[in-house]
Amino acid sequence: EYTGFEEVGEQRSINEEKQNNSENATKAQINTIFSIAKNLNMSNDKLRELIQDKTGKSFSKDLSKSDASKIIRLLKERDAVENQETKLM
């Protein structure tokens, strides 16, 4: 049975995504990015390169909330892979 709720839920997600793209990343997100990068022994140059490759932006201060979330997710994936490799040794 069609309730109409499905469309409302989808529209909300689209609106939230648009809003996240226009809002600057929070300090907590930026701090998380640098914290994970530090744990990975990633240099600032490598981090900047990653940010530029994935978002097209040169500086962390220019990241939107969704950009920051993407970078955090990528860094966490790298961290998980490195932790797995360490455990295997």
Residue pairs with C-beta under 8 A, 6 or more apart in sequence:
17 66
20 64
20 65
20 66
20 69
21 64
21 65
21 66
21 67
22 64
23 64
23 65
24 61
24 63
24 64
24 65
25 60
25 63
25 64
25 65
25 67
25 68
26 65
26 68
29 63
29 65
29 68
29 69
29 72
30 60
30 61
30 63
30 68
32 68
32 72
33 47
33 60
33 68
33 71
33 72
33 75
34 47
34 60
36 72
36 75
36 76
36 79
37 46
37 47
37 75
39 79
40 75
40 78
40 79
40 82
42 50
42 75
48 58
48 59
50 71
50 74
50 75
51 57
51 58
51 59
51 60
51 63
51 67
51 71
52 58
54 67
54 70
54 71
54 74
55 63
55 67
55 70
55 71
57 63
57 67
60 68
63 71
